[in-house]
Amino acid sequence: MTHDLSSKSWGCNYNVMNIIDKGMQVSLCGWYSGIKSGDYLLLKQGAGTTRYLVDSIRYVGDPEDMWFAEASFAPRDN
């Protein structure tokens, strides 16, 4: 499943906590329900978006939609 987080709003937001290997991997903290390992995230990049594959995700529980995730760059097929 693909989750478009590129338009940040209340309940749909994220922060990049760490950029690894020139953006090939990122550590994220965010707020949005329903994301699972193996899902894709569309993140804002300049005027467009870029896609990442969720390698792992851990929901905090309070608030229930807050999570920490590790994700890998996953270019879209043309």
C-alpha positions as CSV (number, residue, x, y, z in Angstrom):
1,M,0.0,0.0,0.0
2,T,1.2,3.6,-0.7
3,H,0.7,6.4,1.8
4,D,1.0,9.9,0.4
5,L,2.5,12.0,3.3
6,S,3.7,14.8,0.9
7,S,0.9,17.3,2.0
8,K,1.5,17.7,5.7
9,S,-1.6,18.4,7.8
10,W,-3.0,17.6,11.3
11,G,-2.7,13.8,11.7
12,C,-0.6,13.4,8.5
13,N,2.9,14.7,9.2
14,Y,6.5,13.4,9.5
15,N,10.0,14.6,10.3
16,V,13.2,13.2,8.8
17,M,15.4,12.4,11.8
18,N,18.4,11.0,10.0
19,I,19.6,10.7,6.4
20,I,21.8,7.7,5.7
21,D,24.0,6.9,2.7
22,K,23.1,10.2,0.8
23,G,19.3,9.6,1.2
24,M,19.2,5.9,0.3
25,Q,17.9,5.3,3.8
26,V,16.1,7.6,6.2
27,S,14.9,7.5,9.8
28,L,11.5,9.1,10.3
29,C,9.2,10.2,13.1
30,G,5.6,10.8,12.1
31,W,1.9,10.9,12.8
32,Y,-0.5,8.9,10.6
33,S,-2.4,5.6,11.2
34,G,-2.2,2.4,9.1
35,I,1.4,2.3,7.9
36,K,3.0,-1.1,8.0
37,S,6.4,-2.6,7.1
38,G,6.5,-3.2,3.4
39,D,4.3,-0.2,2.6
40,Y,5.5,2.8,0.5
41,L,5.6,6.4,1.7
42,L,5.5,9.4,-0.7
43,L,7.5,12.1,0.9
44,K,7.9,15.8,-0.2
45,Q,11.1,16.5,-2.2
46,G,11.4,20.0,-3.7
47,A,8.4,20.6,-5.9
48,G,7.6,16.9,-6.2
49,T,7.7,13.7,-4.2
50,T,10.0,10.7,-3.7
51,R,9.1,7.2,-2.7
52,Y,10.5,5.2,0.2
53,L,9.8,1.6,1.3
54,V,9.1,1.1,5.0
55,D,11.6,-1.4,6.4
56,S,10.4,-1.2,10.0
57,I,7.9,0.8,11.9
58,R,7.1,1.1,15.6
59,Y,4.0,2.9,16.9
60,V,4.4,4.7,20.1
61,G,0.9,4.3,21.5
62,D,0.4,7.8,23.0
63,P,-0.6,9.4,20.8
64,E,-1.8,6.2,19.1
65,D,-0.9,7.4,15.5
66,M,2.7,8.5,16.4
67,W,5.5,6.3,14.9
68,F,9.2,5.9,14.3
69,A,10.3,4.2,11.1
70,E,13.3,3.2,9.0
71,A,12.8,3.4,5.2
72,S,14.8,2.8,2.1
73,F,14.7,4.8,-1.2
74,A,12.4,3.0,-3.7
75,P,12.4,4.7,-7.1
76,R,9.1,4.4,-9.0
77,D,8.9,2.3,-12.2
78,N,8.3,4.5,-15.3
